[in-house]
Amino acid sequence: MKNEKLKLLRWMKVILLAFGICHLSPVCAVAQSVSVEATINPIEIFVGQQAQVRVTATMKEGSTAVFPVFQPNQQITPGVEVLGSTDEGVHGKENGYIERSVVYTLTSFYDTLYYLPPFVVNVDGKESKSKSLALKVLTIEVDTLHPEQFFGPKGVQDNPFLWEEWASAFWLSVLLLLLLAVGYYLYLRLRDNKPIIKAISFVKRILPHQRAIQEIETLRADLRPSDDNQESMKLYYTKLTDALRKYIEERYGFSAMEMTSTEIIEHLMKAADAKSLDELRHLFQTADLVKFAKYSTLINENDANLMSAIEFINETKQENEPTVQEVKPQFTEEELRSKTQRSVLKWAIIGICTVSVVLLVYIVYSLYQLLV
């Protein structure tokens, strides 16, 4: 009888255990489907520094989680304030589970070890808690043996305005404005004073013997002296001797146009052949007689004198002289003065611009030193 009662009690225990397992298994399944974790970084801070607490809720996809909400400067525990929170959103996870995280920023101004209570997250109407955390707040060590090295906080001071500190920058700024005004005025003067430009030209140069031959040929073709016309004969010999004088002056380099016939021959005796000068001396003598003594020549004598002039030119000419001549521009006194003024204005403007840039850099640097 006693053994039967023991067996009955054993069966009742088995039945009750099975009944409890059947009823508790859904609860366990629900509990295992939601988890809340909390981590803190760093675990030690100095007074006034910040630490971040990340609260992560793992739940089935489609579930809704409500995290704790703290107001700014609200204390999560006495001595620890919540500065703000950041929702990092939902992150995917395998097997139909998702994660959602919220980061809370904490701080403290008192050094001690704080106990942070668990964070409660409401998932689909059911609360889940994280584990509790600890935050160590440290303070900066103060050398109490040397308190004179530390100074307490001071109030806001209104620094007095000292004209001596700003005087140099002010007067330099005034000088800079004056220089800019003068520079602009000089620029207007330079703009109104138009530049004078004359280019160097190169012209084809007629050689002395070519010019003399052309003049003599023109004289022979256009002017034929007659025996009964003394004026035409005088003009004929005047032009003939003038052509010779110009040639001699350019060829030998002395002022033949201002010399008498005798002086010309004396100068030529030093360079030319004496035989070739006999005909030239006869030509000059005939010309002087016609011009000053009203001497009348024959037609063949005129032709002979003209041919003597041509032969003298051909015997003494120089063929190797350059045929291109460089002609440099000739400026008037007013034009030279204008060019000088433009040059002075340009250099003055360049100098003013250079000084202005240096002054501007110095003024900006001085103001920066005063304001920082």
Disulfide bonds with the S-S distance in Angstrom:
none
